[in-house]
Amino acid sequence: MNYSTIRLAKRDDIAIITLDRPEVMNALNAQMRTEISHAVKAAAKTARVLVITGNGRAFCSGQDLGDRATGGTVDLERVLRDEYLPMLKVIYDCPIPTICAVNGAAAGAGANLALAADVVIASENAMFLQAFTRIGLIPDAGGTYWLPRQVGAARAMGAALFAEPVTARDAADWGMIWEAAP
């Protein structure tokens, strides 16, 4: 498959998927979700570990609300069921270890994409944001599943309701991620 929204590279036994839409902070559109799913499956066949990261100043800003494949409107129920769930499931169920290297902002579905990995390592200047309440939603894309399991009910509820950024250092202290690294 030819990828237009991600890059898939292999170094020795390490497969690296780079989200590659830096002009929109690697926002997830229909094409990117399809490509991520395909690339994870391909990597699992030939690599011993998979790293997922982002190109540019953000890891992933979440759903691309201007995705032209949706005609400018998003049927969130269908998109979550038919596109996000399969993508997140293929990452979560990947038979090789998955590592998200969060290089900047991880917001909304982008934050939850990172949390689907086995291990998350974030740059010290990265941040995680459950931005859903800012647009009248509750966390989706696995947020209500992964977040409370990793940080506890109180912190998950606060992150979801107040939509305040969680720094990489706080995320590490909370147990949301493995490490905040320079």
N, CA and C atoms as a LAMMPS dump frame, in Angstrom:
ITEM: TIMESTEP
0
ITEM: NUMBER OF ATOMS
546
ITEM: BOX BOUNDS ff ff ff
-5.0000000000000000e+02 5.0000000000000000e+02
-5.0000000000000000e+02 5.0000000000000000e+02
-5.0000000000000000e+02 5.0000000000000000e+02
ITEM: ATOMS id mol type element x y z
1 1 1 N 0.852 -1.187 0
2 1 2 C 0 0 0
3 1 3 C 0.891 1.242 0
4 2 1 N 0.528 2.211 -0.809
5 2 2 C 1.214 3.495 -0.808
6 2 3 C 0.557 4.391 0.223
7 3 1 N 1.364 4.947 1.109
8 3 2 C 0.843 5.788 2.185
9 3 3 C 0.98 7.256 1.819
10 4 1 N -0.065 8.027 2.105
11 4 2 C 0 9.466 1.837
12 4 3 C -0.096 10.293 3.113
13 5 1 N -0.523 9.687 4.229
14 5 2 C -0.694 10.442 5.477
15 5 3 C 0.235 9.967 6.59
16 6 1 N 0.922 8.868 6.353
17 6 2 C 1.892 8.333 7.317
18 6 3 C 3.135 7.906 6.552
19 7 1 N 4.193 7.626 7.304
20 7 2 C 5.384 6.985 6.737
21 7 3 C 5.632 5.722 7.538
22 8 1 N 6.001 4.666 6.864
23 8 2 C 6.387 3.418 7.518
24 8 3 C 7.823 3.128 7.136
25 9 1 N 8.683 3.05 8.146
26 9 2 C 10.097 2.77 7.92
27 9 3 C 10.493 1.591 8.788
28 10 1 N 11.596 0.943 8.422
29 10 2 C 12.091 -0.157 9.229
30 10 3 C 13.601 -0.006 9.379
31 11 1 N 14.044 -0.06 10.629
32 11 2 C 15.475 -0.031 10.947
33 11 3 C 15.763 -1.269 11.767
34 12 1 N 16.545 -2.161 11.198
35 12 2 C 16.8 -3.454 11.828
36 12 3 C 15.458 -4.131 12.088
37 13 1 N 15.149 -4.456 13.324
38 13 2 C 13.885 -5.12 13.647
39 13 3 C 12.85 -4.158 14.217
40 14 1 N 13.06 -2.853 14.016
41 14 2 C 12.162 -1.833 14.554
42 14 3 C 11.369 -1.203 13.409
43 15 1 N 10.052 -1.301 13.479
44 15 2 C 9.19 -0.613 12.512
45 15 3 C 8.783 0.72 13.129
46 16 1 N 8.769 1.771 12.316
47 16 2 C 8.412 3.105 12.796
48 16 3 C 7.319 3.667 11.901
49 17 1 N 6.176 3.94 12.522
50 17 2 C 5.091 4.628 11.828
51 17 3 C 5.145 6.086 12.266
52 18 1 N 5.252 6.973 11.298
53 18 2 C 5.256 8.41 11.579
54 18 3 C 3.989 9.018 11.002
55 19 1 N 3.168 9.594 11.874
56 19 2 C 1.998 10.325 11.411
57 19 3 C 2.521 11.542 10.669
58 20 1 N 2.078 11.75 9.434
59 20 2 C 2.748 12.717 8.573
60 20 3 C 1.774 13.701 7.917
61 21 1 N 1.065 14.43 8.76
62 21 2 C 0.228 15.546 8.297
63 21 3 C 0.546 16.753 9.194
64 22 1 N 1.806 17.195 9.22
65 22 2 C 2.191 18.237 10.166
66 22 3 C 1.451 19.552 9.965
67 23 1 N 0.954 19.808 8.767
68 23 2 C 0.242 21.062 8.51
69 23 3 C -1.072 21.149 9.289
70 24 1 N -1.596 20 9.752
71 24 2 C -2.816 19.974 10.581
72 24 3 C -2.533 19.261 11.904
73 25 1 N -1.288 19.352 12.336
74 25 2 C -0.847 18.745 13.598
75 25 3 C -1.196 17.246 13.649
76 26 1 N -1.056 16.585 12.486
77 26 2 C -1.287 15.148 12.359
78 26 3 C -2.699 14.732 12.763
79 27 1 N -3.66 15.592 12.445
80 27 2 C -5.061 15.269 12.727
81 27 3 C -5.46 14.017 11.962
82 28 1 N -6.269 13.199 12.599
83 28 2 C -6.694 11.926 12.03
84 28 3 C -7.86 12.123 11.064
85 29 1 N -7.644 11.728 9.821
86 29 2 C -8.742 11.702 8.861
87 29 3 C -8.986 10.241 8.463
88 30 1 N -9.982 10.019 7.632
89 30 2 C -10.344 8.65 7.25
90 30 3 C -9.163 7.93 6.604
91 31 1 N -8.445 8.611 5.725
92 31 2 C -7.307 7.992 5.047
93 31 3 C -6.22 7.591 6.053
94 32 1 N -5.926 8.465 7.01
95 32 2 C -4.886 8.163 7.986
96 32 3 C -5.272 6.965 8.852
97 33 1 N -6.519 6.89 9.263
98 33 2 C -6.95 5.752 10.086
99 33 3 C -6.774 4.441 9.328
100 34 1 N -7.126 4.436 8.048
101 34 2 C -6.95 3.239 7.213
102 34 3 C -5.478 2.889 7.077
103 35 1 N -4.659 3.896 6.834
104 35 2 C -3.227 3.664 6.642
105 35 3 C -2.558 3.175 7.929
106 36 1 N -2.935 3.732 9.073
107 36 2 C -2.361 3.276 10.341
108 36 3 C -2.691 1.805 10.556
109 37 1 N -3.933 1.437 10.365
110 37 2 C -4.337 0.033 10.553
111 37 3 C -3.53 -0.89 9.652
112 38 1 N -3.409 -0.522 8.387
113 38 2 C -2.653 -1.344 7.44
114 38 3 C -1.186 -1.436 7.854
115 39 1 N -0.588 -0.304 8.22
116 39 2 C 0.839 -0.277 8.565
117 39 3 C 1.136 -1.073 9.836
118 40 1 N 0.258 -1.023 10.816
119 40 2 C 0.47 -1.801 12.044
120 40 3 C 0.469 -3.293 11.708
121 41 1 N -0.482 -3.719 10.901
122 41 2 C -0.535 -5.14 10.506
123 41 3 C 0.707 -5.544 9.729
124 42 1 N 1.153 -4.689 8.818
125 42 2 C 2.353 -4.977 8.034
126 42 3 C 3.581 -5.037 8.926
127 43 1 N 3.709 -4.106 9.854
128 43 2 C 4.865 -4.072 10.749
129 43 3 C 4.92 -5.315 11.626
130 44 1 N 3.779 -5.773 12.072
131 44 2 C 3.732 -6.938 12.961
132 44 3 C 4.263 -8.2 12.284
133 45 1 N 4.261 -8.227 10.963
134 45 2 C 4.737 -9.404 10.226
135 45 3 C 6.253 -9.437 10.085
136 46 1 N 6.91 -8.267 10.176
137 46 2 C 8.34 -8.237 9.855
138 46 3 C 9.224 -7.64 10.943
139 47 1 N 8.638 -7.032 11.961
140 47 2 C 9.44 -6.34 12.977
141 47 3 C 9.283 -7.021 14.335
142 48 1 N 10.158 -6.646 15.25
143 48 2 C 10.073 -7.159 16.618
144 48 3 C 9.481 -6.142 17.577
145 49 1 N 9.415 -4.865 17.132
146 49 2 C 8.818 -3.799 17.931
147 49 3 C 8.308 -2.725 16.965
148 50 1 N 7.248 -2.037 17.388
149 50 2 C 6.666 -0.975 16.58
150 50 3 C 6.674 0.32 17.371
151 51 1 N 7.175 1.382 16.75
152 51 2 C 7.159 2.719 17.342
153 51 3 C 6.23 3.579 16.499
154 52 1 N 5.337 4.308 17.184
155 52 2 C 4.442 5.243 16.505
156 52 3 C 4.767 6.644 17.012
157 53 1 N 4.999 7.566 16.095
158 53 2 C 5.343 8.939 16.462
159 53 3 C 4.704 9.907 15.475
160 54 1 N 4.923 11.186 15.675
161 54 2 C 4.355 12.195 14.791
162 54 3 C 5.426 13.069 14.175
163 55 1 N 5.152 13.579 12.999
164 55 2 C 6.046 14.512 12.32
165 55 3 C 5.634 15.936 12.681
166 56 1 N 6.598 16.767 13.02
167 56 2 C 6.303 18.163 13.315
168 56 3 C 6.14 18.421 14.796
169 57 1 N 5.409 19.473 15.126
170 57 2 C 5.319 19.925 16.51
171 57 3 C 4.28 19.185 17.332
172 58 1 N 3.492 18.321 16.719
173 58 2 C 2.46 17.586 17.45
174 58 3 C 2.582 16.097 17.18
175 59 1 N 2.177 15.314 18.159
176 59 2 C 2.011 13.879 17.924
177 59 3 C 0.751 13.692 17.089
178 60 1 N -0.387 14.144 17.633
179 60 2 C -1.652 14.033 16.918
180 60 3 C -2.689 14.908 17.617
181 61 1 N -3.331 15.778 16.846
182 61 2 C -4.307 16.703 17.42
183 61 3 C -5.721 16.123 17.479
184 62 1 N -5.88 14.848 17.147
185 62 2 C -7.193 14.22 17.224
186 62 3 C -7.908 14.199 15.898
187 63 1 N -9.217 14.081 15.956
188 63 2 C -10.047 14 14.758
189 63 3 C -9.922 15.261 13.907
190 64 1 N -9.728 15.062 12.622
191 64 2 C -9.737 16.172 11.668
192 64 3 C -11.194 16.515 11.379
193 65 1 N -11.692 17.558 12.02
194 65 2 C -13.099 17.927 11.88
195 65 3 C -13.422 18.475 10.499
196 66 1 N -12.416 18.785 9.718
197 66 2 C -12.63 19.248 8.35
198 66 3 C -12.355 18.176 7.317
199 67 1 N -12.333 16.922 7.711
200 67 2 C -12.044 15.799 6.816
201 67 3 C -13.009 15.81 5.628
202 68 1 N -12.478 16.013 4.441
203 68 2 C -13.314 16.081 3.241
204 68 3 C -13.981 14.75 2.916
205 69 1 N -13.423 13.643 3.373
206 69 2 C -14.03 12.336 3.116
207 69 3 C -15.375 12.209 3.816
208 70 1 N -15.622 13.063 4.807
209 70 2 C -16.895 13.023 5.515
210 70 3 C -17.881 14.046 4.95
211 71 1 N -17.489 14.743 3.916
212 71 2 C -18.363 15.756 3.337
213 71 3 C -18.509 16.984 4.217
214 72 1 N -17.549 17.199 5.115
215 72 2 C -17.597 18.352 6.001
216 72 3 C -18.367 18.101 7.283
217 73 1 N -19.143 17.042 7.323
218 73 2 C -19.841 16.664 8.548
219 73 3 C -19.341 15.293 8.96
220 74 1 N -19.386 15.02 10.238
221 74 2 C -18.861 13.763 10.745
222 74 3 C -19.98 13.012 11.457
223 75 1 N -20.275 11.812 10.991
224 75 2 C -21.175 10.912 11.696
225 75 3 C -20.307 10.196 12.726
226 76 1 N -20.213 10.795 13.921
227 76 2 C -19.266 10.305 14.92
228 76 3 C -19.509 8.851 15.298
229 77 1 N -20.747 8.446 15.406
230 77 2 C -21.019 7.05 15.767
231 77 3 C -20.434 6.098 14.73
232 78 1 N -20.667 6.376 13.457
233 78 2 C -20.145 5.514 12.403
234 78 3 C -18.614 5.56 12.363
235 79 1 N -18.056 6.754 12.454
236 79 2 C -16.604 6.892 12.389
237 79 3 C -15.941 6.156 13.548
238 80 1 N -16.497 6.297 14.747
239 80 2 C -15.918 5.603 15.9
240 80 3 C -16.019 4.089 15.74
241 81 1 N -17.178 3.616 15.341
242 81 2 C -17.416 2.17 15.22
243 81 3 C -16.625 1.55 14.067
244 82 1 N -16.648 2.204 12.907
245 82 2 C -16.112 1.592 11.69
246 82 3 C -14.66 1.952 11.391
247 83 1 N -14.148 3.025 12.014
248 83 2 C -12.792 3.455 11.694
249 83 3 C -11.873 3.501 12.915
250 84 1 N -12.321 4.176 13.985
251 84 2 C -11.458 4.262 15.166
252 84 3 C -11.313 2.921 15.871
253 85 1 N -12.412 2.249 16.14
254 85 2 C -12.341 0.987 16.869
255 85 3 C -11.414 -0.012 16.177
256 86 1 N -11.553 -0.254 14.875
257 86 2 C -10.615 -1.188 14.237
258 86 3 C -9.16 -0.728 14.321
259 87 1 N -8.913 0.582 14.143
260 87 2 C -7.541 1.086 14.211
261 87 3 C -6.953 0.901 15.608
262 88 1 N -7.707 1.298 16.631
263 88 2 C -7.209 1.174 17.999
264 88 3 C -7.048 -0.285 18.401
265 89 1 N -7.951 -1.117 17.946
266 89 2 C -7.884 -2.547 18.277
267 89 3 C -6.649 -3.204 17.658
268 90 1 N -6.317 -2.842 16.437
269 90 2 C -5.142 -3.427 15.802
270 90 3 C -3.861 -3 16.525
271 91 1 N -3.835 -1.789 17.062
272 91 2 C -2.676 -1.339 17.852
273 91 3 C -2.641 -2.09 19.18
274 92 1 N -3.768 -2.095 19.88
275 92 2 C -3.843 -2.737 21.193
276 92 3 C -3.555 -4.236 21.117
277 93 1 N -4.041 -4.886 20.079
278 93 2 C -3.87 -6.331 19.918
279 93 3 C -2.615 -6.716 19.151
280 94 1 N -1.795 -5.757 18.783
281 94 2 C -0.598 -6.035 17.991
282 94 3 C 0.265 -7.084 18.705
283 95 1 N 0.696 -8.116 17.994
284 95 2 C 1.465 -9.184 18.64
285 95 3 C 2.904 -8.813 18.999
286 96 1 N 3.366 -7.664 18.539
287 96 2 C 4.695 -7.196 18.934
288 96 3 C 4.514 -5.987 19.845
289 97 1 N 5.49 -5.682 20.691
290 97 2 C 5.36 -4.515 21.57
291 97 3 C 5.191 -3.227 20.761
292 98 1 N 4.281 -2.371 21.232
293 98 2 C 4.049 -1.08 20.583
294 98 3 C 4.443 0.039 21.539
295 99 1 N 5.162 1 20.998
296 99 2 C 5.623 2.149 21.77
297 99 3 C 5.158 3.409 21.058
298 100 1 N 4.504 4.296 21.772
299 100 2 C 4.192 5.612 21.213
300 100 3 C 5.237 6.58 21.73
301 101 1 N 5.903 7.231 20.813
302 101 2 C 6.878 8.271 21.135
303 101 3 C 6.183 9.599 20.868
304 102 1 N 5.648 10.196 21.923
305 102 2 C 4.837 11.41 21.797
306 102 3 C 5.775 12.615 21.813
307 103 1 N 5.841 13.303 20.676
308 103 2 C 6.799 14.376 20.469
309 103 3 C 6.225 15.765 20.689
310 104 1 N 4.947 15.885 20.96
311 104 2 C 4.329 17.198 21.147
312 104 3 C 2.919 17 21.647
313 105 1 N 2.021 17.842 21.207
314 105 2 C 0.629 17.748 21.657
315 105 3 C -0.018 16.443 21.219
316 106 1 N -0.725 15.824 22.155
317 106 2 C -1.554 14.653 21.889
318 106 3 C -2.928 15.002 22.453
319 107 1 N -3.844 15.331 21.562
320 107 2 C -5.138 15.847 22.013
321 107 3 C -6.278 14.983 21.505
322 108 1 N -7.325 14.888 22.309
323 108 2 C -8.522 14.158 21.92
324 108 3 C -8.207 12.737 21.516
325 109 1 N -8.664 12.356 20.339
326 109 2 C -8.413 10.996 19.847
327 109 3 C -6.914 10.729 19.695
328 110 1 N -6.122 11.776 19.506
329 110 2 C -4.67 11.606 19.416
330 110 3 C -4.068 11.166 20.736
331 111 1 N -4.58 11.714 21.844
332 111 2 C -4.121 11.276 23.165
333 111 3 C -4.503 9.824 23.392
334 112 1 N -5.702 9.452 22.98
335 112 2 C -6.165 8.088 23.207
336 112 3 C -5.505 7.094 22.26
337 113 1 N -5.109 7.548 21.082
338 113 2 C -4.303 6.72 20.188
339 113 3 C -3 6.357 20.89
340 114 1 N -2.361 7.332 21.518
341 114 2 C -1.115 7.059 22.239
342 114 3 C -1.35 6.055 23.366
343 115 1 N -2.445 6.217 24.103
344 115 2 C -2.717 5.343 25.244
345 115 3 C -3.024 3.906 24.834
346 116 1 N -3.321 3.669 23.56
347 116 2 C -3.579 2.31 23.077
348 116 3 C -2.3 1.487 22.978
349 117 1 N -1.15 2.151 22.96
350 117 2 C 0.134 1.451 22.846
351 117 3 C 0.499 0.777 24.162
352 118 1 N 1.418 -0.168 24.088
353 118 2 C 1.889 -0.861 25.287
354 118 3 C 2.669 0.065 26.204
355 119 1 N 3.469 0.946 25.611
356 119 2 C 4.314 1.873 26.367
357 119 3 C 4.238 3.237 25.695
358 120 1 N 4.153 4.287 26.51
359 120 2 C 4.179 5.648 25.976
360 120 3 C 5.365 6.373 26.608
361 121 1 N 6.208 6.907 25.746
362 121 2 C 7.325 7.751 26.172
363 121 3 C 7.101 9.095 25.513
364 122 1 N 7.107 10.157 26.302
365 122 2 C 6.798 11.486 25.771
366 122 3 C 7.964 12.434 25.984
367 123 1 N 8.125 13.324 25.052
368 123 2 C 9.065 14.419 25.205
369 123 3 C 8.634 15.255 26.407
370 124 1 N 9.596 15.817 27.114
371 124 2 C 9.27 16.653 28.274
372 124 3 C 8.361 17.821 27.918
373 125 1 N 8.382 18.258 26.657
374 125 2 C 7.508 19.365 26.272
375 125 3 C 6.211 18.888 25.619
376 126 1 N 5.942 17.597 25.692
377 126 2 C 4.674 17.06 25.187
378 126 3 C 3.574 17.322 26.206
379 127 1 N 2.338 17.233 25.74
380 127 2 C 1.209 17.342 26.648
381 127 3 C 0.06 16.507 26.106
382 128 1 N -0.806 16.112 27.02
383 128 2 C -1.97 15.285 26.703
384 128 3 C -3.221 16.077 27.063
385 129 1 N -4.206 16.042 26.185
386 129 2 C -5.404 16.829 26.402
387 129 3 C -6.639 16.036 25.984
388 130 1 N -7.538 15.83 26.918
389 130 2 C -8.842 15.233 26.622
390 130 3 C -9.776 16.4 26.312
391 131 1 N -9.751 16.86 25.088
392 131 2 C -10.403 18.112 24.696
393 131 3 C -11.888 17.971 24.385
394 132 1 N -12.456 16.836 24.61
395 132 2 C -13.81 16.535 24.141
396 132 3 C -14.876 17.477 24.702
397 133 1 N -14.788 17.845 25.982
398 133 2 C -15.827 18.707 26.552
399 133 3 C -15.835 20.082 25.907
400 134 1 N -14.734 20.462 25.305
401 134 2 C -14.68 21.762 24.623
402 134 3 C -15.602 21.807 23.408
403 135 1 N -15.976 20.62 22.898
404 135 2 C -16.91 20.572 21.765
405 135 3 C -18.171 19.777 22.14
406 136 1 N -18.429 19.671 23.441
407 136 2 C -19.678 19.073 23.899
408 136 3 C -19.743 17.559 23.857
409 137 1 N -18.606 16.892 23.929
410 137 2 C -18.564 15.434 23.874
411 137 3 C -17.929 14.866 25.138
412 138 1 N -18.029 13.556 25.299
413 138 2 C -17.258 12.847 26.311
414 138 3 C -16.088 12.187 25.596
415 139 1 N -15.033 11.805 26.307
416 139 2 C -13.9 11.173 25.63
417 139 3 C -14.337 9.948 24.834
418 140 1 N -13.839 9.885 23.601
419 140 2 C -14.096 8.727 22.765
420 140 3 C -12.763 8.145 22.324
421 141 1 N -12.783 7.317 21.321
422 141 2 C -11.571 6.698 20.794
423 141 3 C -10.792 5.982 21.901
424 142 1 N -11.516 5.339 22.802
425 142 2 C -10.888 4.565 23.861
426 142 3 C -10.583 5.33 25.13
427 143 1 N -10.855 6.621 25.16
428 143 2 C -10.508 7.438 26.325
429 143 3 C -11.202 7.014 27.603
430 144 1 N -12.464 6.641 27.511
431 144 2 C -13.171 6.223 28.73
432 144 3 C -12.746 4.831 29.165
433 145 1 N -12.04 4.11 28.33
434 145 2 C -11.531 2.782 28.693
435 145 3 C -10.121 2.893 29.275
436 146 1 N -9.191 3.473 28.498
437 146 2 C -7.783 3.467 28.907
438 146 3 C -7.466 4.446 30.03
439 147 1 N -7.971 5.638 29.942
440 147 2 C -7.567 6.668 30.89
441 147 3 C -7.835 6.295 32.35
442 148 1 N -9.04 5.865 32.735
443 148 2 C -9.256 5.524 34.147
444 148 3 C -8.424 4.332 34.603
445 149 1 N -8.123 3.427 33.712
446 149 2 C -7.303 2.263 34.08
447 149 3 C -5.863 2.664 34.361
448 150 1 N -5.411 3.745 33.719
449 150 2 C -4.028 4.157 33.88
450 150 3 C -3.833 5.206 34.966
451 151 1 N -4.814 6.073 35.177
452 151 2 C -4.6 7.162 36.135
453 151 3 C -5.579 7.149 37.296
454 152 1 N -6.557 6.256 37.279
455 152 2 C -7.569 6.223 38.325
456 152 3 C -8.773 7.064 37.943
457 153 1 N -9.887 6.783 38.627
458 153 2 C -11.16 7.423 38.282
459 153 3 C -11.144 8.932 38.496
460 154 1 N -10.587 9.403 39.609
461 154 2 C -10.632 10.831 39.919
462 154 3 C -9.853 11.653 38.89
463 155 1 N -8.634 11.239 38.578
464 155 2 C -7.835 11.993 37.606
465 155 3 C -8.435 11.888 36.206
466 156 1 N -8.937 10.712 35.852
467 156 2 C -9.563 10.551 34.541
468 156 3 C -10.776 11.462 34.409
469 157 1 N -11.587 11.523 35.448
470 157 2 C -12.772 12.374 35.413
471 157 3 C -12.382 13.841 35.318
472 158 1 N -11.39 14.253 36.08
473 158 2 C -10.926 15.637 36.007
474 158 3 C -10.38 15.977 34.63
475 159 1 N -9.567 15.082 34.067
476 159 2 C -9.007 15.321 32.737
477 159 3 C -10.113 15.425 31.698
478 160 1 N -11.136 14.581 31.835
479 160 2 C -12.233 14.569 30.865
480 160 3 C -13.13 15.792 31.001
481 161 1 N -13.468 16.16 32.224
482 161 2 C -14.429 17.249 32.422
483 161 3 C -13.829 18.639 32.282
484 162 1 N -12.599 18.819 32.74
485 162 2 C -11.999 20.145 32.725
486 162 3 C -11.187 20.437 31.475
487 163 1 N -10.843 19.396 30.708
488 163 2 C -10.114 19.556 29.447
489 163 3 C -8.883 20.435 29.6
490 164 1 N -8.149 20.221 30.692
491 164 2 C -6.912 20.97 30.901
492 164 3 C -5.727 20.115 30.464
493 165 1 N -4.729 20.723 29.87
494 165 2 C -3.563 19.955 29.433
495 165 3 C -2.857 19.269 30.603
496 166 1 N -2.418 18.056 30.366
497 166 2 C -1.615 17.305 31.327
498 166 3 C -0.199 17.266 30.756
499 167 1 N 0.748 17.825 31.476
500 167 2 C 2.133 17.833 30.99
501 167 3 C 2.678 16.418 30.967
502 168 1 N 3.725 16.228 30.197
503 168 2 C 4.359 14.911 30.134
504 168 3 C 4.858 14.486 31.512
505 169 1 N 5.418 15.42 32.274
506 169 2 C 5.894 15.088 33.629
507 169 3 C 4.744 14.632 34.514
508 170 1 N 3.619 15.363 34.483
509 170 2 C 2.458 14.952 35.27
510 170 3 C 1.924 13.606 34.782
511 171 1 N 1.886 13.423 33.468
512 171 2 C 1.41 12.153 32.92
513 171 3 C 2.262 10.99 33.419
514 172 1 N 3.573 11.194 33.501
515 172 2 C 4.455 10.152 34.025
516 172 3 C 4.205 9.935 35.517
517 173 1 N 4.07 11.018 36.273
518 173 2 C 3.804 10.908 37.71
519 173 3 C 2.474 10.216 37.978
520 174 1 N 1.493 10.446 37.141
521 174 2 C 0.167 9.848 37.305
522 174 3 C 0.122 8.381 36.885
523 175 1 N 1.115 7.925 36.105
524 175 2 C 1.089 6.569 35.587
525 175 3 C 0.393 6.456 34.227
526 176 1 N 0.114 7.596 33.61
527 176 2 C -0.509 7.59 32.286
528 176 3 C 0.485 7.119 31.238
529 177 1 N 1.749 7.497 31.41
530 177 2 C 2.805 7.143 30.475
531 177 3 C 3.979 6.561 31.238
532 178 1 N 4.883 5.936 30.527
533 178 2 C 6.055 5.329 31.146
534 178 3 C 7.052 6.393 31.592
535 179 1 N 7.317 7.37 30.686
536 179 2 C 8.417 8.287 30.975
537 179 3 C 8.256 9.597 30.199
538 180 1 N 8.685 10.678 30.833
539 180 2 C 8.874 11.964 30.155
540 180 3 C 10.379 12.116 29.968
541 181 1 N 10.809 12.187 28.713
542 181 2 C 12.236 12.182 28.412
543 181 3 C 12.643 13.495 27.741
544 182 1 N 13.907 13.896 27.937
545 182 2 C 14.402 15.109 27.262
546 182 3 C 14.354 14.975 25.733
